[in-house]
Amino acid sequence: MSDVAGQDRWLIELGDVTDPASEALLRRLVVELLERAAGEGASPSPDELEDGWDRLRRDDLAPPTGVFVVARRGGEDGPLVGCVGLLRQRGSDRGRSAELRHLYVRPAERGTGVAPGLLASAEEVARVWGARQVRAVVRDEQVEARSLLVRNGWRADPACGDGRLTLELG
């Protein structure tokens, strides 16, 4: 899909959500969210981790219902360092829309430009789909994701007080 310029070269491309490397990245997201929710110094139990993984819906992030976008450091053969999912939605009241899911960048890679690149790629896919808006539910623990979205024009959805953010596409 695109290269992101920076200290290292990044490749952002469509990925396979069922690929073991993608699953490992998403498992890291679950661990991080559970650790943040538990508080500093606390670790989730193996049962909590498995429950969190089981609740992370992934099967719809493949065509025709969605896409999974990944970022690799160093090009085609580089390791996965970030991801984002996008789900198609069709609502009769708002026309076509999309839902952003699982935006994640490994902690060591944050601040390098990967997350904005992933977000821009997901927004472009939504435009290609003909979506008029993209929505995301961002948990309180996802401080970096919320900040990124707000910096990029996303707004809180006043109709929902549950962490939803919306981007209106032009």
C-alpha positions in Angstrom: 0.0 0.0 0.0 2.6 2.6 1.0 6.0 3.2 2.3 6.4 5.5 5.4 9.6 7.5 5.4 11.5 7.8 8.6 14.7 6.6 10.2 13.8 3.1 9.0 11.9 2.1 5.9 8.3 0.9 6.6 6.0 -1.0 4.3 2.3 -0.8 5.0 0.3 -3.4 3.1 -2.8 -5.6 3.3 -2.2 -8.5 5.6 -3.8 -11.8 6.6 -5.4 -11.6 10.1 -5.0 -15.4 10.5 -1.2 -15.4 9.8 0.7 -16.4 12.9 2.7 -13.2 12.9 -0.5 -11.2 12.7 -2.0 -13.3 15.6 1.2 -12.7 17.6 0.8 -8.9 17.2 -2.9 -9.0 18.2 -2.1 -11.2 21.2 0.4 -8.5 22.3 -2.4 -5.9 22.0 -4.6 -8.0 24.3 -1.7 -8.4 26.8 -1.0 -4.7 26.8 -4.7 -3.7 27.2 -5.2 -6.2 30.1 -2.0 -5.0 31.8 -3.1 -1.4 31.6 -6.6 -2.2 32.9 -5.1 -4.1 35.8 -2.9 -1.2 36.8 0.8 -0.7 37.2 2.8 -3.7 38.3 -0.2 -6.1 37.9 -0.1 -8.9 35.4 -3.2 -10.6 33.9 -3.6 -14.3 34.6 -3.3 -16.9 31.8 -7.1 -17.3 32.0 -7.6 -13.6 31.6 -5.3 -13.5 28.6 -7.1 -16.4 26.9 -10.5 -14.8 27.6 -9.3 -11.5 26.2 -8.0 -13.3 23.1 -11.3 -15.2 22.7 -13.2 -11.9 22.9 -11.1 -10.2 20.2 -13.2 -10.5 17.1 -10.9 -11.1 14.1 -12.7 -13.4 11.6 -14.5 -10.5 9.9 -11.3 -8.6 9.1 -10.9 -10.4 5.7 -12.7 -9.8 2.4 -15.5 -9.4 1.8 -16.4 -8.0 5.2 -13.2 -6.2 6.1 -9.4 -5.8 5.7 -6.4 -6.1 7.9 -3.5 -3.7 7.3 0.0 -4.4 8.6 3.2 -2.4 8.9 6.6 -4.1 8.4 9.9 -2.6 9.3 12.5 -2.8 6.5 10.3 -3.9 3.7 8.5 -7.1 2.5 10.5 -9.5 4.6 10.6 -7.3 7.7 8.9 -8.1 11.0 5.4 -6.9 11.7 5.4 -3.9 14.0 1.9 -2.6 13.7 -1.6 -3.3 12.5 -5.2 -2.0 12.0 -8.4 -3.6 11.0 -11.2 -2.1 9.0 -14.7 -3.5 8.9 -17.4 -2.6 6.3 -20.7 -1.5 7.7 -23.9 -0.6 5.9 -26.4 1.3 7.9 -29.7 2.5 6.4 -29.6 5.7 8.4 -26.1 6.9 7.6 -25.2 5.1 4.4 -22.0 3.2 4.1 -19.6 3.4 7.0 -16.6 1.5 8.3 -15.4 0.6 11.8 -11.7 0.9 12.7 -10.4 -2.0 14.9 -7.3 -3.1 16.6 -5.0 -0.2 15.9 -1.7 -1.3 17.5 2.0 -0.5 17.2 4.6 -2.3 19.2 5.8 0.0 22.0 9.4 0.2 20.7 8.1 1.4 17.4 5.8 4.2 18.7 6.6 7.7 17.7 8.3 6.6 14.4 5.4 7.4 12.1 4.0 3.9 11.7 0.7 4.6 13.5 -0.2 7.6 11.3 0.7 5.6 8.2 -1.6 2.7 9.3 -4.4 5.1 10.1 -4.1 6.9 6.7 -4.1 3.6 4.9 -7.3 2.5 6.7 -9.0 5.8 6.0 -8.1 5.4 2.3 -9.6 1.9 2.2 -12.8 3.3 3.7 -12.9 6.0 1.0 -12.4 3.4 -1.7 -15.3 1.4 -0.2 -17.5 4.6 -0.5 -17.8 5.0 3.2 -19.0 8.4 4.4 -17.7 8.0 7.9 -15.4 5.7 10.0 -16.1 5.0 13.6 -13.9 3.5 16.4 -14.5 2.5 19.9 -11.4 3.5 21.9 -11.0 2.1 25.5 -9.7 4.4 28.2 -6.5 2.4 28.3 -5.8 3.2 24.7 -4.3 6.6 25.4 -2.0 6.7 22.4 -4.7 5.6 20.0 -7.2 8.2 21.2 -4.6 10.9 21.0 -3.6 9.9 17.4 -7.2 9.8 16.2 -8.0 13.2 17.7 -4.9 14.7 16.2 -6.0 13.4 12.8 -9.5 15.0 12.9 -11.6 12.3 14.6 -14.2 13.6 17.0 -16.1 12.2 19.9 -19.5 10.9 19.0 -21.9 13.0 21.1 -24.7 10.4 20.7 -22.6 7.8 22.4 -20.8 8.4 25.7 -18.8 5.1 25.4 -15.5 6.1 23.9 -16.6 6.2 20.3 -14.8 8.5 17.9 -15.9 9.3 14.4 -14.2 10.6 11.3 -16.4 12.1 8.6 -15.0 11.4 5.1 -15.2 14.1 2.4 
